[in-house]
Amino acid sequence: MKIAIFTDNFLPGTGGTESVVLRLGSELSKQHQVMVFAPDYHRFFDESKLPFKVVRANSIPITENDFWAMPKISGNLKKQLNDFKPDVVHSHTMGMMADFANEYAKKNNIPSILTAHTNYKVCYERALKVPFMVNAVIKRIIKRPKKADRVTAVSNYMANQLHVWGLKEKEVTVVKNGHDKSHTVTTEKKIDGKFNLVYLGLVIKYKNVKFSLDALKELKKYTDNFTYHVIGEGPDKKRFMRYAKKIGIGENVVFHGRITDRNLLFSHLENADAMLFTSVYDTDGLVLLEGAEAGAPSIVIENTGASERITDGVNGYVVANDVNALAKKIFDLMGDREAVKKVGERATEIFCSWKEIADQYYKIYLEEIAKKQ
């Protein structure tokens, strides 16, 4: 089968969608022909080692990690797509590339699949700040899944968001993200010394980092025996560094910045007692899977995309969206670190392989192709 994957976010950018397109595309390439269509990032990136071809659309830079794709004026993209003659197009975006994919699929009578990853409303609330402008953008975005033949989402939470935004006439199939083990835990989990918590991801307000810091402020009223390791970069990093000092937990919080060495990153996760991931924005949370591989169970907020994978006290921890409740949860875990270690050993229950996910999508492709015949 020939599969054309469209995305507005890909390497050398960093983020969840970029990782999903890489992993899914690589897995599908083992049995199918895959071509990925993505924005031009205007900087060198060695694509020669990828198992699929990448075709770049003309684009305008917005930030270092975000580019406004213009596929309709990208002659090379159109030519490569026509030469490839895909059997199905699969958009991992609700941006401009999805518009192009939908139009191409309709013109050529092939299925258009769209997978929703991102809670765009939170992103645009931060950028635009004016409610009526945010709502106007969401009304524009939701037209893209409406035009697709099949819509999937990476969590029930994301599926519900689509319905709230106006996708009421279509059923949304939930296909969660996969994860393949790439490391072996090499050290015994230490339970002496300080209780180590890790956050991994973009250091930005909507990831709820301040909520975690406020909970740790409450925790410090009862114990000083913890360290919070913040791994990642972002526009609010310096702000949170100042805030941690201001509320009296500066010595308990270490801001490591971005760690690109995968072995070094894994060692941090391996030494963690738990991942502290309080984002209510993330629709799935790939970093939880990385923590699970290292034996670090995640602490997440209830009724979020991240919480869907976790059974409290079995393969991770779920807590109410309340600062004091989180502080108490962490304090209780610190009192029984052997139990936390056992939960960490079961944390791998929260993920399945990318092969299983690719097989789910392949089944969807076949179903939609059959409808076109």
C-alpha positions in Angstrom: 0.0 0.0 0.0 1.1 3.6 -0.7 0.5 5.9 2.2 1.0 9.7 2.1 1.3 11.2 5.6 0.7 14.9 5.9 1.8 17.0 8.9 2.4 20.6 9.9 5.0 19.5 12.5 8.0 17.3 11.8 11.7 17.0 12.2 13.9 18.9 12.9 11.1 20.3 15.1 10.6 18.8 18.5 7.3 17.7 20.0 4.8 14.9 20.3 3.4 15.0 16.8 6.9 15.1 15.3 7.7 11.9 17.2 4.5 10.2 16.3 4.9 10.8 12.6 8.5 9.5 12.7 7.6 6.4 14.7 4.4 5.5 12.8 5.9 6.3 9.4 8.9 4.1 10.2 6.8 1.2 11.3 4.5 1.4 8.3 7.5 1.6 6.0 8.4 -1.9 7.0 5.6 -3.3 5.0 4.3 -0.4 2.9 5.5 2.6 0.8 5.4 5.8 2.9 6.0 9.4 1.9 5.8 12.2 4.4 4.8 15.7 3.4 5.9 18.4 5.9 6.8 22.1 6.1 10.3 23.3 5.1 12.1 24.2 8.3 14.7 26.4 6.5 17.6 24.6 8.2 19.6 21.5 7.4 18.3 18.2 8.6 19.7 14.9 7.4 16.8 12.9 6.0 19.0 10.2 4.4 18.7 7.8 7.3 14.9 7.9 7.5 13.1 4.9 6.1 10.8 7.0 4.0 11.0 10.0 1.7 10.2 13.5 3.0 8.8 16.1 0.7 8.9 19.7 2.0 6.2 22.3 1.4 7.0 26.0 1.1 6.6 27.6 4.5 6.8 30.8 6.6 8.6 30.6 10.0 6.5 31.5 13.0 8.7 30.3 15.8 11.8 28.1 15.8 9.6 25.0 16.1 6.5 26.1 14.1 6.1 26.9 10.4 3.1 28.0 8.4 2.9 25.5 5.5 1.8 26.7 2.1 1.3 23.4 0.2 -1.0 24.9 -2.5 1.9 27.0 -3.9 4.5 24.2 -3.5 5.0 22.8 -7.0 7.5 20.1 -5.9 5.0 18.8 -3.4 2.3 18.4 -6.0 4.6 16.7 -8.5 6.0 14.3 -5.9 2.4 13.4 -4.7 1.2 12.9 -8.3 4.2 10.7 -9.1 3.7 8.7 -5.9 0.0 8.0 -6.5 -1.0 7.1 -2.9 -3.8 4.7 -2.0 -4.6 6.7 1.1 -3.7 10.1 2.7 -3.3 10.4 6.4 -3.1 13.9 8.1 -1.6 14.2 11.5 -2.6 17.8 11.7 -5.7 20.1 11.6 -3.6 22.8 9.9 -3.0 23.8 6.3 -1.5 20.5 5.3 -4.8 18.8 6.1 -6.7 21.1 3.8 -4.4 20.1 0.9 -4.6 16.4 1.8 -8.4 16.5 1.9 -8.7 18.2 -1.4 -6.2 15.8 -3.1 -8.1 12.8 -1.7 -11.4 14.0 -2.9 -10.1 14.9 -6.4 -8.5 11.4 -6.7 -11.3 9.4 -5.0 -9.0 8.0 -2.3 -9.6 8.0 1.5 -8.6 10.9 3.7 -7.8 10.0 7.3 -7.2 12.7 9.9 -5.7 12.1 13.3 -6.2 14.8 16.0 -3.3 15.2 18.4 -3.4 18.8 19.7 -5.7 20.8 21.9 -5.5 23.8 19.6 -7.9 25.9 21.8 -5.3 26.1 24.6 -2.6 27.1 22.2 -4.6 29.8 20.6 -5.9 31.1 24.0 -2.3 31.8 24.9 -1.5 33.4 21.6 -4.6 35.4 20.8 -6.1 36.0 24.3 -9.4 37.4 22.9 -12.1 34.7 23.2 -14.1 35.6 20.0 -10.9 35.4 18.0 -10.0 32.0 19.5 -13.5 30.7 18.7 -13.2 31.9 15.2 -10.0 30.0 14.7 -11.4 26.8 16.2 -14.4 27.0 13.8 -11.9 27.2 10.9 -9.9 24.3 12.2 -12.8 22.0 12.8 -13.8 22.2 9.1 -10.7 20.0 8.3 -11.8 16.9 10.2 -15.3 17.4 9.0 -14.0 17.0 5.4 -12.0 13.9 6.1 -13.5 10.5 5.5 -12.3 9.1 8.8 -11.3 10.9 12.0 -9.2 9.4 14.8 -7.9 10.9 18.0 -5.0 9.9 20.3 -7.3 9.8 23.4 -10.9 9.9 24.5 -10.2 13.4 25.9 -9.1 14.6 22.4 -12.2 12.9 20.8 -14.4 14.8 23.2 -12.7 18.1 22.4 -13.5 17.6 18.7 -17.1 17.1 19.5 -17.2 20.2 21.8 -15.6 22.2 18.9 -18.4 21.2 16.5 -17.6 17.7 15.1 -20.9 16.3 16.1 -21.9 14.3 13.0 -18.9 12.0 12.9 -17.8 9.2 15.1 -14.1 9.5 16.2 -12.0 6.4 16.5 -9.5 6.5 19.4 -6.1 5.1 18.4 -3.5 5.8 21.1 0.1 6.4 20.5 2.6 3.6 20.7 6.0 3.2 22.3 8.8 0.8 21.7 11.5 0.0 24.3 14.9 1.4 23.3 16.7 1.0 26.6 17.3 -1.6 29.3 17.0 -0.6 32.9 20.6 -1.1 34.1 20.6 0.1 37.7 18.6 -0.8 40.8 16.1 1.9 41.6 17.5 3.7 44.7 15.2 4.4 47.5 17.7 6.1 49.8 18.4 9.8 49.7 15.9 12.4 48.3 12.7 11.6 46.6 13.3 12.4 42.9 10.5 13.8 40.7 11.0 14.5 37.0 9.1 16.7 34.5 10.0 16.3 30.9 8.6 18.5 28.2 8.1 22.1 27.0 8.6 24.5 29.9 5.5 26.7 29.3 2.6 28.0 31.2 -0.1 25.8 29.7 1.8 22.6 30.7 0.8 23.5 34.3 4.3 23.7 35.6 3.3 26.4 38.1 0.7 24.1 39.6 3.4 21.5 40.3 5.6 24.2 41.9 2.8 25.4 44.1 2.1 21.8 45.2 5.8 21.4 46.1 5.7 24.6 48.1 2.9 23.0 50.2 4.9 19.7 50.4 7.9 21.6 51.8 5.9 22.6 54.8 6.2 18.9 55.9 9.4 17.7 54.4 12.5 18.9 52.5 13.5 15.5 51.3 12.7 15.9 47.6 14.1 17.2 44.3 12.1 18.2 41.2 14.1 17.9 38.0 12.7 20.0 35.2 14.0 18.8 31.8 13.3 20.9 28.8 13.3 24.4 27.3 10.5 26.8 26.7 9.4 30.5 26.8 8.5 30.4 30.5 11.6 28.6 31.8 13.3 31.7 33.4 9.9 32.8 34.8 9.5 29.5 36.6 13.1 29.5 37.8 12.4 32.9 39.5 9.1 31.7 40.8 10.6 28.6 42.4 13.0 30.8 44.3 10.3 33.3 45.2 8.1 30.6 46.9 11.0 29.1 48.8 11.7 25.9 46.8 14.6 27.1 44.7 17.0 24.6 46.3 14.6 21.8 45.6 14.1 22.4 41.9 16.8 21.8 39.2 16.2 23.2 35.7 18.3 21.0 33.4 17.4 22.5 30.1 16.9 20.3 27.0 18.8 17.0 27.1 19.4 15.6 23.5 21.6 12.7 24.6 19.1 9.9 24.8 21.3 7.8 27.2 21.7 10.7 29.5 18.0 11.5 29.4 17.2 7.8 30.2 19.5 7.9 33.2 17.6 10.8 34.7 14.3 8.9 34.2 15.9 5.8 35.5 16.9 7.5 38.7 13.5 9.2 39.2 11.0 7.9 41.8 8.2 9.3 39.7 7.3 11.5 36.8 5.3 14.6 37.9 3.2 15.5 34.9 0.3 17.8 35.8 -0.6 19.0 32.4 -4.3 19.3 31.6 -3.4 20.4 28.1 -1.8 17.2 26.7 -4.1 14.8 24.9 -2.0 11.7 25.5 1.5 12.5 26.9 4.3 10.6 25.2 6.7 11.5 28.0 4.7 9.2 30.3 5.7 6.3 28.1 9.4 7.2 28.3 9.2 7.4 32.1 7.4 4.1 32.2 10.1 2.4 30.2 12.6 3.6 32.8 10.4 2.3 35.7 9.2 5.8 36.7 5.5 5.8 37.3 3.6 9.0 36.5 1.6 11.3 38.7 -1.1 12.9 36.6 -4.3 14.9 37.0 -7.7 13.1 36.8 -10.0 13.5 33.8 -7.1 14.4 31.4 -5.8 12.7 28.3 -2.8 11.5 30.2 -4.9 9.9 33.0 -6.6 7.6 30.6 -3.7 5.1 30.5 -3.3 5.0 34.2 -5.0 3.0 37.0 -4.3 4.8 40.3 -1.9 2.9 42.5 -1.4 0.1 40.0 0.7 1.4 37.1 0.8 5.1 38.1 -1.0 7.7 40.1 -4.0 9.9 39.5 -4.8 12.9 41.7 -7.5 15.6 41.8 -6.7 19.0 40.2 -6.0 20.5 43.5 -2.6 21.8 44.9 -3.1 20.4 48.4 -4.3 17.0 47.0 -1.2 16.7 44.9 1.1 17.7 47.8 -0.6 15.1 50.0 -0.2 12.4 47.3 3.5 13.0 46.9 4.0 13.1 50.7 2.2 9.7 51.0 4.3 8.2 48.2 7.5 9.4 50.0 6.4 7.4 53.0 6.3 4.1 51.1 9.0 4.2 48.4 9.0 0.4 48.1 5.4 0.5 47.0 6.2 3.3 44.5 9.0 1.1 43.1 6.6 -1.8 42.6 4.1 0.5 40.8 7.1 1.7 38.6 7.8 -1.9 37.7 4.2 -2.2 36.3 4.3 1.2 34.5 5.1 -0.5 31.2 1.5 -1.7 31.2 0.4 1.7 29.9 1.8 1.3 26.4 1.7 -1.0 23.4 4.1 -1.3 20.5 4.1 0.9 17.4 3.6 -2.3 15.3 0.2 -2.7 17.1 -0.7 0.9 16.4 0.4 0.6 12.7 -1.7 -2.5 12.4 -4.8 -0.6 13.8 -4.2 2.2 11.2 -3.7 -0.3 8.4 -7.1 -1.8 9.2 -8.7 1.6 9.1 -7.0 2.3 5.7 -8.5 -0.9 4.3 -11.9 -0.2 5.6 -11.9 3.3 4.0 -10.5 2.1 0.7 -13.3 -0.5 0.5 -15.9 2.2 0.9 -14.4 4.0 -2.2 -14.7 1.0 -4.4 
